[in-house]
Amino acid sequence: MNKIRKKLVSLALLNVVLICIILSVSANAQVTYQIGIKESDDFVWEIKQLNIDKFEATFGIEPNFQVGSQVRMVIRDVEDVEGLRWSIATEFWDYGSNWIAEGSVEYLSILRYPSQYDDYIFIPTPVNSYVEEALETLPTQYYSLADNMIGKQDISDLGIEFKVEKTYNLDGVLISETYLDQSNLVIAKLEATFQFIPFGFSYLGYMSLMIIGLIIFIKRKKLISKIKT
């Protein structure tokens, strides 16, 4: 009986050791980063807040936009370059542009690894892991705000200190960019106007099924009521 008990204890200890090894390997496994945007994605950002006096005092120029001004970007091509970066061809309309006319062709280069983050409009996914890893290696002027946010202390050409805080959605798309003075008063704020699905397209599909199911349920309930009467 003692031998059986010893074998069981040994097996239990072995299982504990194996679980610890697996968890350790999983924790240290390198995250594979992917780009969350694709061809034909259409993005619009709008100026939601603007303090013109603060803007001019900080940057020494008049802004070429006002509250309500919009910029637009359409993704024309996304190319993975040797697993090191993504080359993104875009069509871009600046503030005040006529969207009926063709936009200007702009190319973006997004490096794959978080340590190479460079104030991007789009960042790789998974966003939370990317932001966390980026802030571990970036200069001290960058700081943490939340899992999907990156802040940066900066200085204008006039020597005025200001901050930029960027928020990204789960697809790695910039959904807000806020410029603040050192008292945390807003200088300018840009926000995305495209619809953001909080849990991705799987959530949208799930919600669609729920809505369809609810409609069917209501119709059946009405039909049953009619039959009873």
PETA-V780957 format. One record per helix or strand. SS is the DSSP state (H for helix, E for strand). FROM is the first residue (numbers start at 1). TO is the last residue. If there is no record, write none. Layout:
BEGIN
<<SS;FROM;TO> <SS;FROM;TO>>
END
This chain:
BEGIN
<<H;2;28> <E;34;34> <E;42;50> <H;52;59> <E;70;81> <E;85;93> <E;104;111> <H;114;116> <E;122;122> <E;125;125> <H;127;137> <E;142;146> <E;149;155> <E;161;168> <E;173;180> <E;186;192> <H;200;228>>
END
